[in-house]
Amino acid sequence: MRWRVILPVVALLLFGSETYQSVRMNRETHHESDKYFWWSSIRLDPNPRDKNPKGVATCKEGQENCVAWDLRSRIVDPGLLTELLMLSGLPAFLVGAVILSGFGHLGINQIWAFMISMPLLLSAWYFFLGWLIDRWKFKRPHLS
């Protein structure tokens, strides 16, 4: 088995699985006042340089289940596999945070930046880890 192929594939499957769960959760809990996309416990802003954010809609009298605040943070339990992905891929997530911060300052959509950069960063990181494992496992001493 070549770990430099297997590890990136597993990482991309875990990333895809969490992305699917996050899209589902965001659709189910999307409110008019919620301007962020949540990938697991990471908040992504589609319009980071919005100088005139849409105001929070007030509740009408007699309206049930009305929310009138801008939710800037959530408590999200990422789950065991997502935590494993985030911990083992910490260098990729740290570089991704720097990229997102830079794109946010430029006003670039953080959702797109995250969805494009993180699979590439995770693949590169896990390819490197797989290469190290393959090198360590299949290294043969040279006879002189």
C-alpha positions as CSV (number, residue, x, y, z in Angstrom):
1,M,0.0,0.0,0.0
2,R,1.2,3.4,-0.8
3,W,0.4,5.8,2.0
4,R,1.1,8.9,-0.1
5,V,-2.0,8.0,-2.1
6,I,-4.2,6.6,0.6
7,L,-3.9,9.4,3.2
8,P,-4.9,12.2,0.8
9,V,-7.9,10.2,-0.4
10,V,-9.1,9.5,3.1
11,A,-8.6,13.2,4.1
12,L,-10.6,14.3,1.0
13,L,-13.4,11.9,1.9
14,L,-13.6,13.2,5.4
15,F,-13.5,16.8,4.2
16,G,-16.3,16.0,1.7
17,S,-18.4,14.3,4.3
18,E,-18.1,17.3,6.7
19,T,-18.8,19.7,3.9
20,Y,-22.0,17.8,3.1
21,Q,-23.1,17.8,6.7
22,S,-22.3,21.5,7.0
23,V,-24.3,22.4,3.9
24,R,-27.2,20.4,5.2
25,M,-27.0,22.0,8.7
26,N,-26.7,25.5,7.2
27,R,-29.8,25.0,5.0
28,E,-31.8,23.7,7.9
29,T,-30.9,26.5,10.3
30,H,-30.6,29.3,7.8
31,H,-32.3,32.5,8.9
32,E,-32.6,35.8,7.1
33,S,-30.3,37.3,9.7
34,D,-27.6,34.6,9.5
35,K,-25.0,35.9,7.0
36,Y,-22.4,33.3,7.8
37,F,-21.7,29.8,6.5
38,W,-20.5,27.3,9.1
39,W,-18.2,24.6,8.1
40,S,-18.2,22.5,11.2
41,S,-17.1,25.1,13.9
42,I,-15.4,27.4,11.4
43,R,-17.3,30.6,10.5
44,L,-17.0,31.7,6.9
45,D,-18.2,35.1,5.7
46,P,-19.4,35.3,2.1
47,N,-19.0,39.1,2.1
48,P,-16.2,40.0,4.6
49,R,-15.8,43.7,3.7
50,D,-19.5,44.5,3.8
51,K,-19.5,48.0,5.2
52,N,-23.3,48.2,5.3
53,P,-24.5,44.9,6.6
54,K,-28.1,44.0,6.2
55,G,-29.8,44.9,9.4
56,V,-31.4,42.3,11.6
57,A,-35.1,42.1,10.8
58,T,-37.4,42.8,13.7
59,C,-40.1,40.4,14.8
60,K,-43.7,41.2,13.8
61,E,-46.3,41.1,16.5
62,G,-47.8,37.6,17.0
63,Q,-45.2,35.9,14.9
64,E,-44.0,32.6,16.4
65,N,-40.5,31.4,16.4
66,C,-39.0,34.7,15.5
67,V,-35.3,35.4,15.9
68,A,-34.1,39.0,16.1
69,W,-30.4,38.9,16.7
70,D,-27.3,38.4,14.6
71,L,-25.8,35.1,15.6
72,R,-22.0,35.6,15.4
73,S,-21.0,32.4,17.1
74,R,-22.4,29.0,17.6
75,I,-21.4,26.1,19.8
76,V,-20.7,23.3,17.3
77,D,-19.6,19.8,18.2
78,P,-17.6,18.8,15.2
79,G,-17.7,15.1,15.8
80,L,-14.9,12.6,16.3
81,L,-13.9,12.2,12.6
82,T,-13.9,15.9,11.9
83,E,-11.9,16.5,15.1
84,L,-9.4,13.9,13.9
85,L,-9.2,15.5,10.5
86,M,-8.7,19.0,12.0
87,L,-6.0,17.8,14.5
88,S,-4.1,15.6,12.2
89,G,-4.3,18.3,9.4
90,L,-3.5,21.2,11.8
91,P,-0.7,22.6,9.6
92,A,-3.1,22.7,6.6
93,F,-5.8,24.4,8.7
94,L,-3.4,26.9,10.0
95,V,-2.2,27.8,6.5
96,G,-5.9,27.9,5.5
97,A,-6.6,30.3,8.3
98,V,-3.9,32.7,7.0
99,I,-5.3,32.4,3.5
100,L,-8.8,33.1,4.6
101,S,-7.7,36.1,6.7
102,G,-5.8,37.5,3.7
103,F,-8.7,36.9,1.3
104,G,-11.1,38.4,3.9
105,H,-9.0,41.6,4.0
106,L,-9.3,41.8,0.2
107,G,-13.0,41.3,0.3
108,I,-13.0,37.9,-1.4
109,N,-15.7,35.4,-0.5
110,Q,-14.3,33.2,2.3
111,I,-16.6,30.3,1.5
112,W,-15.2,29.9,-2.0
113,A,-11.6,30.5,-0.8
114,F,-12.1,27.8,1.9
115,M,-13.7,25.3,-0.4
116,I,-10.9,25.7,-3.0
117,S,-7.9,26.0,-0.8
118,M,-8.6,23.5,2.0
119,P,-8.8,20.4,-0.3
120,L,-5.6,21.4,-1.9
121,L,-3.8,22.1,1.4
122,L,-5.2,18.9,3.0
123,S,-4.1,16.8,0.0
124,A,-0.6,18.3,0.1
125,W,-0.2,17.8,3.8
126,Y,-1.4,14.2,3.8
127,F,0.6,13.4,0.7
128,F,3.7,14.7,2.6
129,L,2.7,12.5,5.6
130,G,2.2,9.5,3.4
131,W,5.5,10.1,1.7
132,L,7.2,10.2,5.1
133,I,5.5,6.9,6.1
134,D,6.4,5.3,2.8
135,R,10.0,6.4,3.0
136,W,10.3,5.2,6.6
137,K,8.5,1.9,5.9
138,F,10.1,0.9,2.6
139,K,13.6,2.3,3.2
140,R,16.1,-0.4,2.6
141,P,19.7,-0.1,3.8
142,H,22.1,0.2,1.0
143,L,24.8,-2.5,1.0
144,S,28.2,-1.1,0.0
